[in-house]
Amino acid sequence: MFQPVSKEVARARLADVPADKVFWCYGGRVLKNLDELANALREMDDEVFNYHVTAEKNDFTNWVRDVMGDTALGRSLLKARSRASAAREVEKRLVWLRARS
């Protein structure tokens, strides 16, 4: 499913990002890590999700890929077309990373 990663990489992907790299959701919610992203995806309105995910862009993909360095999760999020499917992808990745940290 995912490429193997070291314990250090798994821990880094589970940690908070630096303060200057947090994700600012439309509406003001601030996300610092994958747990917060999973929770936000479950709780946000479709309006917020659709602001960040359109046919032209996917801000969540960009953040996990470019800030967290998680290209595998970025690819998974790129395919997710709903809040629920995006939340499931993040939750699967969290379980996988925790098992390796």
JORA-V337827 format. One line per field, one symbol per residue. ss: DSSP state (H for helix, E for strand, C for the rest). burial: 1 if it has 9 or more other C-alpha atoms within 8 Angstrom, else 0. A space follows every 10 residues. Layout:
ss = ???
burial = ???
This chain:
ss = CCCCCCHHHH HHHHCCCCHH HCEECCCCCE ECCHHHHHHH HHHCCHHHHH HHECCCCEHH HHHHHHHCCC HHHHHHHHHC CCHHHHHHHH HHHHHHHHHH C
burial = 0000000001 1011001000 0100100000 1111111111 1100000110 0110000101 1111101101 0111111101 0010111111 1011001101 1
